[in-house]
Amino acid sequence: MIRKLIIAEKPSQAREYAAALGVKKRGDGFLENESYVITWCYGHLLELERPEAYMDLDRVGKRWSLKRLPVLPKLRDFRRVVKSGAEKQFKVIQQWLKSSDIGEVICGTDADREGQLLFQEVWDASKCNKPLSRLWISSLTNAAILEGLKSLRPGESMAGLAAAGNGRAYADWDFGMNLTEGFSSLFGSFDAERKKPNVISIGRVQTPTLALIVEREWEIEQFVTQRFFEVKAEFTTLQGGYPGKWFDLRDDSKRITDPQVAETIVAKTQGKQGEILRIEQKDVQEPAPLLFDLTSLSIAASKKYGYSAEKVLQLAQSLYEKKAITYPRTDCAYLSADILPKLPDHLRATRQEPYTNLVDEAAQFGLPKGKRVINTITAHHAIIPTTEKVALDRLNRDEQNLYDLILRRFLAVWFPPAQYHQTDVVTMVEDEAFRTKGKVLLSLGWKKVYGSSELNEESEGKSKKKLKQDQTEDESVALPPLSKGEDVKAKRVFIEEKSTKPPKRFTQGDLLKAMEGAGKQIDDEILRQQLKGKGLGTVATRPAIIESIIDRGYILQDHKILRPTEKGVELIKVIKEKLPQAQLLISAEMTGQMEFDLSKVERGELTIEHYMTEVEEAIVRILQELRSFEQRHGKTPLALAPSSKNLKKGKEVKESGKKDKTKPVEESPVKGLGNCPKCGGEIIEGQKGFGCSNWREGCRFVLWKTPICGKVLTVNQVKSLLKKGRTPLIKGFKSKSGKTFAAYLIWEDQLEAKLKFEIENS
């Protein structure tokens, strides 16, 4: 019997397909029944070959050098090799693709650019010409899977998406491989403490993101604090008192910088009679915030729980795989009109404590309306709960926290807007003007979803402490009955001295905003949605970019704050001051335009050939500039990354380049080391080993901390193993004969967590 082959992105996704289709028979690396065979990747099974594969090493040598560059394979010449540890599963997929039992192939990887690419890699390698379809779904519920299988998209409709995936991969390879080698050969050195080279890593998205952080640090350093003075008054009337703040009628933004001017106003108005010149009153509505896309979810979770962007993505992916939420890697905060009839099912699925009363009330308001909810979507709609009820006690605390954010944001759009009565009063005393702003909440509306403790945090995006401070400054308070022309008395007039504040350092949430806006932190929700596609990276790649900049020693995370290291500052400084051609590497706008061009490739509006030609021309110009710099200045090593020893002691490199003591970085259990090869869950560190967080569900994958020839696996080595299929080179292994040797650890059997040595230069 001819069967259909479904290729999933990971084992957990394959199991959901199997459950929906009733596929129960297990094979080695696949599931099957009479109608379907379901197999899976482990993310990318293939990777682009190293530059050395395209070089004549006898001619150019093995040592990194500008003389070996550029290495720019033509599109048709790029080659991929199977990643270490992935050989077994790659072979399983290839055998099924070529099997005469298979009559049709269905791509069932995640419905995005990267998911398409990792499928495309194994599909192209097989040279398979069987009919191909694409499963495109936004949740892993049984209903969504079965509905998606009834409306499969033709494989050829994904050509633009596949081209954009390859364009991203090739461009990142060209930039990263050529310029990391070029910059390292010129500005790198040997790190004696780590006993390895100090690599100067360059990336198409990584480097402009680092520039945002460094340039913010420079703004802080160069900021000159200015004093200013506010004159405030307490007025009395027959109906009660109210506050006011002086302002210039001709220039509303004018500040008083001369204390004498402020004292003159106080002396002039203290205890004097005045009158109300103007009163403006109106009722205003505040709509619920937009539904979450991945970026706004990451920002909210960073602000409320201190989660990193990478952690939010991992938690969201876990919730998606547990059928709790829809597809998380979305850049869209809207729903499409065709989902409207299904929304009551999504709402009913959330009806459990502590949300029951809110769900019942939300249902009474009818379906959400308006363009703030129903609008044009991109590849995937906003993140919302699915139509399946979630067992909250089966979620860990962090998953519960993130689910709560998503669920409450979803409930909020069912409720009406919050309503306020707003009053703006101008009081004149001795020809001096004072403004008072009053705002009274008339109806909670959607704010009821959050309760009084979280109202201001959700609606204003500010902490309660910050909001309270702003209310004091703006006099946004409840007012007594007032009328135009009414006599008042300036009972007390006083001066408050203040000073301008420098820009704040980025948190991960702030940085995500800046990356999304190509360097501009855009707070307006609607404007953010309108400017999609021109940011640094994509919603799915930004968390990993931030982590890579930290891992490579360019920035430090001090509690929630990101600050550059001396190495990071020196790299951006040398580009900015001495390498004009390379400045496109730190231009957020330029990199954002490249991201936008990739989306044009995806839509078929730009060829991948044209896109890659521009990439190659830029790299050639930068490499030529590096050669000219080397001829004039020779090799110029940059600072080393901070040592792990200093980081543990809570020290870091300050702006001046001197080491200074700061608060120690808070330590917490190490999580998020990578995905479990067996089930796709999260690998976490335990006392005796590195195991899968899904152990309660039966996953027994674990890398033990048992010494291997005298060496115990470290966190970074495990991260590399899970991500790349091999550890960095480990020195100091001891053989049974007592000899020391260096080797990489690679997978012998990935699913059983068995390792083997790969000897250096073997």
C-alpha positions in Angstrom: 0.0 0.0 0.0 1.3 3.4 -1.0 1.6 5.7 2.1 2.2 9.4 2.9 5.4 10.5 4.6 5.2 13.4 7.1 8.5 14.9 8.1 8.2 16.8 11.4 10.7 19.3 12.9 11.3 17.3 16.1 10.1 14.1 17.8 7.5 15.9 20.1 5.9 17.4 17.0 5.8 14.0 15.3 4.1 12.5 18.3 1.3 15.1 18.1 0.8 14.3 14.4 0.7 10.6 15.2 -1.8 11.0 18.0 -4.1 13.1 15.8 -3.9 10.4 13.0 -4.0 7.3 15.2 -0.5 6.3 14.2 0.8 4.0 17.0 3.4 1.6 15.6 7.0 2.6 16.5 10.0 2.1 14.4 13.6 3.2 14.8 13.3 7.0 14.2 9.8 6.9 12.8 6.1 6.0 13.5 3.8 4.2 11.1 0.5 2.7 10.2 -1.1 1.6 7.0 -1.6 5.1 5.7 1.2 7.2 7.1 4.9 7.2 8.0 5.9 10.0 10.4 9.5 10.8 10.9 11.4 13.8 12.2 14.4 16.0 12.2 16.2 17.3 15.3 16.1 20.9 14.1 18.8 21.3 11.4 20.3 18.0 10.5 22.7 19.6 8.0 25.0 22.6 8.2 26.9 24.6 5.7 30.5 23.4 5.2 33.4 25.4 6.7 35.2 27.9 4.5 38.2 25.6 4.4 36.2 23.2 2.2 36.2 25.8 -0.6 40.0 26.6 -0.2 43.2 25.2 -1.6 44.8 24.9 1.8 48.2 23.9 0.4 48.2 27.3 -1.4 46.6 29.6 1.2 47.6 27.8 4.4 45.6 26.7 7.5 46.1 29.8 9.6 43.4 32.4 9.6 44.5 35.3 7.4 43.2 38.1 5.2 45.1 36.5 2.4 42.7 33.6 2.3 39.7 35.8 1.8 37.1 36.3 0.5 35.5 32.9 0.3 32.2 33.5 -1.5 30.7 30.3 -3.0 28.2 30.7 -5.8 24.7 29.8 -4.9 24.9 26.5 -6.7 28.2 25.7 -5.0 27.2 26.0 -1.4 27.4 22.6 0.2 25.9 21.2 3.3 27.1 18.3 5.4 25.3 16.2 8.0 25.9 17.5 11.5 27.8 15.4 13.9 25.4 13.1 15.8 22.6 13.5 13.2 23.8 10.8 10.8 21.4 8.1 12.0 18.2 10.2 11.8 19.3 11.8 8.5 19.7 8.3 7.0 16.2 7.3 8.3 14.6 10.2 6.5 16.5 9.6 3.3 15.5 6.0 3.2 11.9 6.8 3.6 12.1 9.6 1.0 13.5 7.1 -1.5 11.2 4.2 -0.4 8.8 2.8 -3.0 6.2 2.6 -0.2 5.9 6.4 -0.2 3.8 8.1 -2.8 3.5 11.6 -1.3 5.6 13.7 1.0 4.2 16.3 3.5 6.5 18.9 5.0 5.3 19.2 8.6 8.0 21.3 10.1 7.2 24.6 11.9 5.4 26.9 9.6 8.0 29.6 9.3 11.2 30.4 7.3 13.6 28.4 9.5 11.2 25.4 9.6 11.0 25.4 5.9 14.7 25.6 5.5 15.6 22.7 7.7 13.1 20.6 5.7 14.4 22.0 2.4 17.9 20.9 3.3 17.0 17.2 3.7 14.6 17.4 0.7 17.2 18.8 -1.6 19.8 16.3 -0.4 17.5 13.4 -1.3 16.9 14.6 -4.9 13.4 13.3 -4.3 10.8 14.1 -7.0 7.7 12.7 -5.4 4.6 14.9 -5.0 5.2 17.4 -2.1 2.7 19.3 0.1 3.0 21.7 3.0 1.2 21.4 6.3 0.6 25.0 7.5 -0.9 25.2 11.0 -0.8 27.5 14.0 -1.4 25.1 16.8 -0.7 21.4 17.6 -4.2 20.5 18.7 -5.8 17.5 17.1 -8.4 19.6 15.4 -5.8 22.0 13.9 -3.7 19.2 12.6 -6.6 17.3 11.0 -8.0 20.6 9.5 -4.5 21.4 8.2 -4.1 18.0 6.5 -7.4 18.6 4.7 -6.1 21.9 3.3 -2.5 21.1 2.5 -0.6 23.8 0.5 1.2 22.8 -2.7 5.0 22.4 -2.2 5.8 24.8 -4.9 4.0 27.6 -3.0 6.8 27.5 -0.5 9.5 28.3 -3.1 9.8 31.9 -1.9 10.0 30.9 1.7 12.7 28.3 1.0 14.7 30.9 -1.1 14.5 33.4 1.8 15.6 30.7 4.2 18.6 29.9 2.1 19.3 33.6 1.5 19.4 34.1 5.3 21.7 31.1 5.8 24.0 32.0 2.9 24.3 35.7 3.9 24.9 34.9 7.5 27.6 32.4 6.4 29.3 34.9 4.1 29.3 37.7 6.7 30.2 35.5 9.6 32.8 33.3 8.1 34.6 36.0 6.0 34.5 38.9 8.4 35.1 36.9 11.6 38.2 35.5 10.1 39.2 38.9 8.7 38.6 40.8 11.9 40.2 38.1 14.0 43.4 37.9 11.9 43.7 41.7 12.3 42.3 42.4 15.8 42.4 39.1 17.5 45.1 37.7 19.9 45.8 34.7 22.1 43.8 34.6 25.3 46.4 33.1 27.7 43.9 32.6 30.6 41.4 30.6 28.4 44.3 29.1 26.4 42.6 29.8 23.1 42.4 32.5 20.5 40.4 35.7 21.3 38.1 35.5 18.3 36.5 38.7 17.0 33.1 37.4 16.0 31.2 39.4 13.4 27.6 38.8 12.4 25.1 40.3 10.1 22.6 40.9 13.0 24.9 40.4 15.9 27.3 43.3 15.2 24.6 46.1 14.8 22.9 44.8 17.9 26.1 45.1 19.8 26.5 48.6 18.4 23.1 49.6 19.9 24.3 48.7 23.4 27.7 50.3 23.0 26.3 53.6 21.5 23.8 53.7 24.4 26.8 53.4 26.8 28.5 56.3 25.1 25.3 58.4 25.3 25.3 57.7 29.1 29.0 58.6 29.4 28.7 61.8 27.4 25.4 62.9 29.1 25.7 66.2 30.9 23.2 66.5 33.8 21.3 69.8 33.8 19.4 71.2 36.8 15.9 72.7 36.3 13.3 74.0 38.7 9.6 73.3 38.9 7.3 75.8 40.6 4.3 74.0 42.2 1.2 75.4 43.9 -1.6 74.3 46.2 -4.8 76.1 45.4 -7.9 76.4 47.6 -11.5 77.0 46.6 -14.9 76.9 48.4 -15.3 73.3 47.1 -11.8 72.0 48.1 -8.1 72.1 47.2 -6.2 71.0 44.2 -2.5 71.2 43.0 -1.0 72.9 40.0 2.4 73.2 38.2 3.7 76.4 36.5 4.1 76.4 32.8 4.8 79.0 30.1 1.7 79.9 28.1 3.8 80.7 25.0 6.1 77.6 25.2 4.6 74.6 26.9 7.9 72.7 26.9 10.0 75.5 28.5 11.9 74.6 31.7 13.1 77.0 34.3 16.9 76.6 34.5 17.6 79.7 36.6 16.7 79.4 40.3 16.2 83.2 40.5 13.4 83.0 38.0 11.7 80.2 40.0 12.1 82.2 43.2 10.6 85.3 41.6 7.5 83.4 40.5 7.1 82.0 44.0 7.4 85.5 45.6 5.0 86.9 43.0 2.3 84.3 43.6 2.6 83.1 47.2 -0.7 83.7 49.0 -2.2 85.7 46.1 -5.7 85.5 44.6 -6.2 84.0 41.2 -8.8 82.6 38.9 -9.5 79.6 36.8 -8.8 80.7 33.2 -9.8 77.5 31.4 -11.3 74.1 32.0 -11.4 71.4 29.5 -13.3 68.2 30.3 -13.9 65.1 28.3 -14.6 61.4 28.6 -11.8 59.3 27.1 -11.6 55.6 26.4 -8.5 53.3 26.7 -8.8 50.2 24.6 -7.2 46.9 25.7 -3.6 46.4 24.6 -3.0 44.4 21.4 -2.7 40.7 21.6 0.8 39.3 21.9 3.3 38.7 19.2 6.6 37.1 20.3 8.4 40.4 20.8 5.7 42.0 22.9 5.4 38.8 24.9 9.1 38.8 25.6 9.0 42.4 26.7 6.1 41.8 29.1 7.7 38.7 30.6 11.1 40.5 30.9 9.4 43.4 32.7 7.2 41.3 35.0 9.4 38.2 35.7 12.9 39.2 34.6 12.9 36.4 31.9 15.5 36.6 29.2 14.3 36.6 25.6 15.8 33.2 25.0 13.9 31.8 28.1 10.6 33.3 26.9 11.0 31.6 23.5 11.8 28.3 25.1 8.8 28.5 27.5 6.5 29.6 24.6 7.7 26.7 22.5 7.1 24.3 25.4 3.5 25.7 25.8 3.0 25.3 22.1 4.1 21.7 22.1 1.8 21.1 25.1 -1.1 22.4 23.0 -1.6 25.3 25.5 -1.0 28.2 23.0 -0.9 28.8 19.3 2.3 29.1 17.3 4.6 31.4 19.2 7.2 32.6 16.6 4.9 35.2 15.2 5.5 38.9 14.5 1.8 39.6 14.3 -0.5 41.0 17.1 -3.8 40.5 15.2 -6.2 37.8 14.3 -7.7 37.1 10.9 -11.4 37.3 10.2 -11.7 33.6 9.5 -10.8 32.7 13.1 -13.7 34.7 14.5 -16.2 31.8 14.5 -13.7 29.6 16.4 -12.9 32.2 19.1 -15.7 31.0 21.5 -14.0 27.6 21.5 -10.7 29.2 22.4 -12.5 31.2 25.2 -14.3 28.1 26.6 -11.0 26.2 26.8 -9.7 28.8 29.3 -12.6 28.4 31.7 -11.0 27.1 34.9 -9.9 28.6 38.1 -8.7 31.2 38.7 -10.1 32.5 35.4 -13.7 31.2 35.5 -15.6 34.4 36.4 -13.6 36.5 34.0 -14.2 34.0 31.2 -18.0 34.0 31.9 -18.1 37.8 31.9 -16.0 38.0 28.7 -18.4 35.7 26.9 -21.3 38.1 27.7 -19.7 40.9 25.7 -19.7 38.9 22.4 -16.9 38.4 19.9 -14.0 40.9 19.9 -14.4 43.6 17.3 -12.4 46.3 15.6 -9.1 46.6 13.8 -7.1 46.4 17.0 -8.0 42.7 17.1 -9.2 41.6 13.6 -6.8 42.8 11.0 -4.4 41.7 8.2 -2.1 39.1 9.5 1.4 37.9 8.4 2.3 34.2 8.2 0.8 33.5 11.7 -1.8 35.3 13.8 -1.2 36.6 17.4 -0.4 34.2 20.2 -3.6 33.1 22.0 -4.7 30.0 24.0 -5.7 27.0 21.9 -9.1 25.3 21.9 -7.9 22.6 24.3 -8.1 22.9 28.1 -4.8 23.1 29.8 -4.0 21.2 33.0 -2.3 24.0 34.8 -0.8 21.7 37.4 1.1 20.0 34.6 2.9 23.2 33.8 5.9 24.3 35.7 5.9 27.7 37.5 7.6 29.6 34.7 5.2 28.0 32.1 2.2 29.0 34.3 3.5 32.6 34.5 3.9 32.9 30.7 0.5 31.2 30.1 -1.1 33.6 32.5 0.3 36.6 30.6 -1.1 35.2 27.3 -4.4 34.2 28.7 -5.2 37.5 30.4 -4.2 39.5 27.3 -6.6 37.2 25.3 -9.4 37.8 27.8 -8.8 41.6 27.8 -9.7 42.0 24.1 -13.2 40.6 24.8 -13.9 43.4 27.4 -14.9 47.0 26.6 -12.5 49.9 26.8 -11.7 51.4 30.2 -13.4 54.8 30.6 -12.0 57.9 32.2 -13.2 61.4 32.9 -10.3 63.7 32.1 -10.0 67.4 33.2 -7.4 70.0 32.2 -7.4 73.1 34.3 -5.4 76.4 33.7 -5.2 78.7 36.8 -3.8 82.2 36.5 -2.2 84.0 39.5 -0.5 87.4 38.9 -0.2 86.6 35.2 1.5 83.3 35.9 0.0 80.1 34.6 -0.4 76.8 36.4 -1.7 73.6 34.9 -3.6 70.8 36.6 -4.5 67.5 35.1 -7.2 65.4 36.6 -8.2 61.9 35.6 -10.9 59.8 37.2 -11.6 56.1 36.3 -15.3 55.7 35.5 -15.4 52.1 34.3 -12.7 49.4 34.6 -13.6 47.7 31.3 -10.8 45.4 30.3 -8.7 46.4 33.3 -10.9 44.1 35.4 -9.0 41.2 33.9 -5.8 42.3 35.7 -7.1 43.4 39.0 -6.2 46.6 40.8 -2.6 45.5 41.6 -1.7 45.2 37.9 -3.9 47.8 36.2 -1.3 50.5 35.7 1.4 48.1 34.9 -0.5 46.6 32.0 -2.1 49.8 30.6 0.8 52.1 30.9 3.7 49.8 30.6 5.2 51.2 33.8 5.8 49.9 37.3 3.4 51.1 40.0 6.3 53.1 41.6 7.0 54.8 38.3 3.3 55.5 37.6 2.9 57.0 41.1 5.8 59.3 40.5 4.4 60.4 37.2 1.1 61.2 38.8 2.7 63.4 41.3 4.6 65.3 38.6 1.6 65.7 36.3 -0.9 66.3 39.0 -3.1 63.6 37.5 -5.4 63.5 40.4 -9.1 63.6 41.4 -10.3 67.2 41.5 -13.1 69.0 43.4 -15.9 70.6 41.4 -14.4 73.6 39.5 -15.8 76.2 37.1 -14.3 78.7 34.7 -13.7 82.2 36.2 -13.9 80.8 39.7 -11.7 82.6 42.3 -8.9 80.6 43.9 -6.1 81.3 46.3 -2.5 80.2 46.0 -2.3 78.8 49.6 1.3 77.5 49.1 3.8 77.9 46.3 7.1 76.1 46.4 10.1 75.0 44.3 11.2 71.5 43.5 14.8 71.2 42.1 15.2 68.4 39.6 17.8 67.3 37.0 17.8 65.7 33.6 18.5 62.0 33.6 20.8 60.1 31.1 19.3 57.4 28.9 18.8 54.1 30.6 20.9 51.0 29.8 19.0 48.4 27.9 17.2 45.5 29.5 16.6 42.5 27.2 13.0 43.8 26.7 14.2 47.2 25.8 16.8 45.7 23.4 14.1 43.6 21.7 12.1 46.8 21.0 15.2 48.5 19.6 16.0 45.5 17.4 12.5 45.3 16.1 12.5 49.1 15.3 16.0 48.9 13.6 17.5 51.0 16.4 14.4 52.9 17.4 12.5 51.9 20.5 8.9 52.1 19.3 6.4 52.1 22.2 3.3 52.7 20.1 1.6 49.3 19.5 0.0 50.2 16.2 3.1 51.8 14.8 5.1 48.7 15.8 2.8 46.5 13.7 3.0 48.9 10.7 6.8 48.8 10.7 7.2 45.0 10.7 9.9 43.5 8.6 12.7 46.2 8.8 14.2 45.2 12.2 17.4 43.5 13.2 16.7 39.8 12.8 13.3 38.2 13.2 11.1 37.4 16.2 12.5 33.9 16.2 16.2 34.8 15.9 16.5 37.9 18.2 16.7 35.9 21.5 19.5 33.8 20.2 21.4 36.8 18.9 21.3 38.4 22.4 22.5 35.2 24.0 25.4 34.9 21.4 26.6 38.5 22.2 26.7 37.6 25.9 28.4 34.2 25.2 31.1 35.9 23.0 32.1 38.3 25.7 30.8 41.5 24.1 28.3 42.3 26.7 27.5 41.4 30.3 24.1 41.0 32.0 24.1 42.7 35.4 20.8 41.7 36.9 18.3 43.0 34.2 20.8 45.5 32.7 22.9 44.9 29.6 26.3 46.7 29.5 29.1 46.3 27.0 32.5 44.9 27.9 35.8 46.5 27.0 36.1 44.1 24.1 32.6 45.1 22.8 33.3 48.8 23.1 36.7 48.5 21.3 35.2 46.6 18.4 32.5 49.2 17.7 34.9 52.0 18.3 37.4 50.7 15.7 34.6 50.2 13.1 33.1 53.6 13.8 36.4 55.6 13.8 38.7 53.8 11.4 36.7 51.6 9.1 34.1 53.6 7.1 33.3 50.8 4.7 32.6 48.4 7.6 30.2 50.9 9.2 27.3 49.1 7.4 28.0 46.4 9.9 26.8 48.6 12.7 24.0 50.3 10.9 20.7 49.1 12.2 18.9 50.7 9.3 21.1 49.0 6.8 20.7 45.6 8.4 17.0 46.2 8.8 16.8 46.9 5.0 18.6 43.6 4.4 15.9 41.9 6.5 13.2 43.6 4.5 14.9 42.5 1.3 14.7 38.9 2.5 11.0 39.3 3.0 10.8 40.5 -0.6 12.7 37.3 -1.7 10.1 35.4 0.3 7.3 37.1 -1.6 9.0 36.6 -5.0 9.6 40.3 -5.4 13.4 40.0 -5.4 15.6 37.2 -6.6 18.0 35.5 -4.2 20.7 36.1 -6.8 20.2 39.8 -6.5 20.1 39.7 -2.8 23.4 37.7 -2.6 25.2 39.9 -5.0 24.7 42.9 -2.7 25.9 40.8 0.2 29.0 39.7 -1.6 29.9 43.2 -2.8 29.6 44.6 0.7 31.9 41.9 2.1 34.5 42.4 -0.6 34.6 46.2 0.2 35.0 45.6 3.9 37.8 43.0 3.4 39.7 45.4 1.1 39.4 48.1 3.8 40.8 45.6 6.4 43.8 45.0 4.1 44.4 48.7 3.8 44.2 49.1 7.6 46.7 46.3 8.1 49.2 47.9 5.7 48.9 51.2 7.6 48.7 50.1 11.2 49.6 46.4 11.3 47.8 44.0 13.6 46.0 45.8 16.4 44.7 43.4 19.1 41.4 44.3 20.9 40.7 43.7 24.6 40.0 40.3 25.8 36.5 39.3 27.0 36.1 39.4 30.8 37.4 36.3 32.5 35.0 33.8 34.0 36.9 34.2 37.2 36.2 37.9 37.4 32.6 37.3 36.5 32.1 34.9 39.4 33.6 37.5 41.8 31.1 40.0 40.5 33.6 42.1 38.7 33.3 43.6 35.2 35.0 46.0 32.9 33.6 49.5 33.4 33.4 52.3 30.8 36.8 53.7 31.8 38.4 50.4 31.1 39.2 49.9 34.8 38.0 46.9 36.7 35.6 47.8 39.4 33.5 45.8 41.9 29.8 45.6 41.2 27.0 43.6 42.7 27.5 39.9 42.1 25.4 38.5 39.3 22.5 36.6 40.8 22.9 32.9 40.4 20.0 30.6 39.6 19.7 27.0 38.5 21.1 26.5 34.9 18.2 25.9 32.5 17.7 26.4 28.8 20.9 24.5 27.8 19.3 23.3 24.6 16.6 20.9 23.3 16.4 17.3 24.3 17.4 15.1 21.3 14.9 12.5 22.4 11.7 14.5 22.9 12.5 18.1 22.2 12.1 19.2 25.8 14.3 21.6 27.7 17.7 20.3 29.0 18.4 21.5 32.6 21.4 21.0 34.9 20.8 18.7 37.9 23.1 17.7 40.7 24.4 14.5 39.0 23.9 15.3 35.3 22.2 17.3 32.6 18.8 15.9 32.0 15.5 16.5 30.2 12.9 18.6 32.0 10.2 16.2 30.7 11.5 13.4 33.0 8.2 13.3 34.8 6.5 12.5 31.4 8.9 9.6 31.0 11.8 11.1 29.0 15.0 9.4 30.4 17.6 11.4 28.4 20.5 12.4 30.7 24.2 13.3 30.2 25.8 12.2 33.5 28.5 14.2 35.3 30.6 11.1 35.6 34.2 11.9 34.8 35.3 11.0 31.2 39.0 10.3 31.3 39.3 12.7 34.2 37.1 15.5 32.8 33.6 16.4 33.8 31.3 18.1 31.2 30.7 21.8 31.8 27.6 23.8 31.1 29.1 25.5 28.0 30.3 22.1 26.7 26.8 20.7 27.0 25.3 23.7 25.3 27.7 23.2 22.4 27.0 19.5 22.2 23.3 20.0 22.0 23.5 22.9 19.5 26.4 21.8 17.3 26.7 18.1 17.9 30.2 18.4 19.4 31.9 20.1 22.3 34.7 22.7 21.9 38.2 21.1 22.0 38.7 19.8 25.5 42.3 19.5 26.7 43.6 17.4 29.6 41.9 14.0 29.0 44.0 11.2 30.5 44.2 7.8 28.9 44.5 4.5 30.9 48.3 4.7 30.3 48.4 8.1 31.9 49.0 10.1 28.7 47.1 13.4 28.3 45.3 14.2 25.1 42.9 16.7 23.6 39.7 15.8 21.8 36.2 16.8 20.9 33.3 14.9 22.4 30.7 14.0 19.7 27.6 11.9 19.7 27.9 8.1 19.2 24.2 7.6 19.9 22.4 10.9 20.4 19.1 9.4 21.6 20.9 7.3 24.3 23.2 10.2 25.2 26.3 8.1 24.4 29.5 10.0 23.5 32.7 9.3 21.7 36.0 11.0 21.2 37.0 12.8 18.0 40.7 13.3 18.3 42.1 16.7 17.1 43.5 16.6 13.6 42.3 13.1 13.2 
